């Protein structure tokens, strides 16, 4: 059975999609059969893989069809390489939350949709949108682990307790097998006072909460350039800082 990992933070702009894309890059390099699910109506992960959300929707469907029950995940999986595949999203997914309330098991829809295909993969990464809405709850109920990327600034870090509280509630009532993989600091400017203060706060508070803090991903403009090129940054700009950190995290996921 695949390790299912939700990448989540209720704040936007913290490199959730960048993290999903680059973990997928290294898992692919490792030869792990990996499925990336774009669970965000903004469809940024879909675009990052060089796919057109509108075209995907028109030709085979998107996550909206999966959530609403008109399509299976197997219907819309798109191979990217020998070991890596993607489930695309589209703007229509924004309407799925309203449709979910009609389901008997409103929080377990994605878990049920994953059952037929989860044995086909080693790892499934779910990239979720910047909120705590129903689609995220579905992802958490379906997952074994949660990874929380966060920018290294006080405003971003201040939002982590709310997400951790949601994770605890899901674990208590809906998915007792859910575990926090850890917090990944991102867009980190080494030596900048605000970043160093935020990292210090994380490292000080984490042991008390039993939370693992991964090595921070350095900020680099090449990540935005690579997204525009629809490639991983290490394909486009191999010397970009963050290679070791993402590769180490991907290896940790394999062994978790």
N, C-alpha and C positions, 0 to 999 in steps of 0.2 A: 504494500500500500504506500502511496506517495506521502512524503512529508508535505503538508499543506501549510503555507506561510502567508499570512496577511501582512502587507506593508501599510502601516496606518499612522496618521496623525490628523487631528481635526483642523490643523492649520495648513494653509497652502504655502507653496514656495519653499518647502523644506527638503526638496530633492527626493521625494518618494518615488516618482517615476524614473528619475535618473538612477536611483538605487536599484530599482527593479531591473532596469535595462542592463546595468553593469554586473549585477549578480548573475543575471541570465547569460551574459557574455562569458563569464568565467565558468559557470556550471556547464555550459556548452563545451568550453575548452577541456573541461575535466571528463567529458563523455557522459555526463549525467543526462538522462532523458528528462527534459524540463518543459513544463507548460506554463506560459505567462497568461494570466487572465486580466484583461483590462476591465476593472469594475467601476470605472468612472465615466460619466457621460461626456466629460471633456475630451476623452479619447486620446490623451497625450501619449500614452504608451503605444497605442495602435499607430499613431503617426510616427513615433520614434523608430518603429520597426519598418518604416517605409510603406505603410499601408494607408489607403484612403478610406476613412470611416464611411463616407457616403457610398462609395463603390462597394465596400464590404456589405453594407446594409442592403443595397439593391441586389447584389449578386447571390449572396448566400445567407445574409442575416447577421445579427450581432447579439451581444449579451441581452438586449431587450427581449428578443425572441426566446432566449433560454429562461430568463426570469419569469416571463409570462406564460411559459409552457408550450409555445407554438413550435419551438425548436429544441433539439438536444444539443449538448456541448459538442458531441461528435460531428454534428452537421456543420459547424462553423469553425472548427479548428483549422488553422492555416499553418502549414510547415514553413519554417524559416531556414532551417538547416537540418542536418542528419539527426541531431539530438534536441533541437529546439523548435517549439511551436507556440502559436499565439491564438488566443481567443479575442477577437476585436470588439471594441465598443463603438458607440455612435451616440449622437445627441438624444436619440429616442430613449436611451436608458434613464434620462431624467424623469420620465413618466412612470418608470417601473415601481418606484416606491409606493405610489398610489394604488397600483395594481396588486402589490404584495398584501395589502390589508384584506384582500378578498380570499387569501389562502387560509386553509385551516391551521397549518403550521407556519405562521407568517415569518418566523425567524429561521426556519430550517429549510427554506426552499433551495438555496444554493447547495447546501449539504446533500440534499437528495439528488440534485442535478449532477453533482460530481461523482456520485457512487458508481455509475456505469463505466467511468473512464479512469478513475483514480489509480487503479492497479496497473495502468499502462505507462505510468510515469514514476520517476524517482522523486522529483520535486515539482510542486505546483506553487507558483508565486502569484498572489492576488494583489494587484495594485488598486488601492481604494481611494476614493475622493476625499477632499479636505473637509470632512464634517463627521458627525456622529449619527447619521441617518440610518434608515432601515437596511440599506444595501451593505453598509459597514457591519451592522449587527449580523447579517446573514453571512458575511465573510468570516467573522470571528467564530460564529457557531460551526462553520465548516472546517476551521483550521486547527492545526496542532500547535502552531507557534504564531506569535506576533512580533514583528520587528518595527521599532518606532524611530524613524529618522527625525532629527530636529536640527534646525539652525542653531549656531552657537551665539544666541543673543537672549537676553533675559525675558523678552516677551514670548519667544517661542518656547523656552523652557518652562515658563509659568503655566503653559497649557497642558503639560504632560500629566500632572495629577488627575485632570478630568478624564483623560483617555485611560489612565491606569485604573481609575474607578470604574469605568465602563467595562474594561477587561475583567476586573474582579467580579462584577455583577454577572457577566456572561458566564464566567467560570462557575459561579455559585449556582446559577439557575438553569443554564442551557447547555454548557459544554465543559464539564469538569476536567476534560483532558487538555484544555487550553493552557499554554504556557507562554510567558513573556520571554522571547529570545534575548532581548536586550534593547538598549537605546544606542542609536548610531548618530553621533554628532556630524553634521555636514556643513558645507560652505564655510569651513573654518579658516580664519585668517590668523596664522600663527604670529604671536607677538602683539596683536592688537588688544588693547586693554579690555574691551567689552567681551571679546571672544575668550580671553584667558579667564576672566571672571566667571563667565557662563560655564566653561569647562570645569573650573574649580568647584562651582556649585553642584554640578552633576556628580563629580567624583566624591564630593563630601557627603551628599545625600544618598547616593546609590547603595552603599553597603547597608545602611539602616533599613532600606526598603527591599533589600535582596535583589537589586537590579544590576545587571551587567552593563557596563559602558564600553562600547567598542572604540577602537582607535579612530580619531576623527578623520573625515575626508577633507583634504585641503580644498579651499576655494580656487577655482581656475576658470577663466573665460572660455577655455577650450570645451568645457562641457556644453555650453550653449551653442558653440559652433558645431559640435558633433551632432547635437540634436537637430540642427538645421540641415545637416548633411544626412540625417537619418541613419547614423551609424553609432556604434559605441565609440567613446572618445579614444580608446586604446587602439582602435583600427585607424582612426583619422590622425590622431596625434599621440603616438606611442609613449612619448616621454612625459605626458601629463601627470602631475602629482595625483596620487590616489590609487594607483595600480596595486601597490602592495596591500593597502588597507582593504580594498574591495576583494582582492584575491584571497586574503586571509579570512575575511568574513565568509566568502563563498565556501571555503574549505571547512570552516567551523560549522556551516549549515549542513554540509555533507556528512559530517561526523556527529552531528547533534542527535 
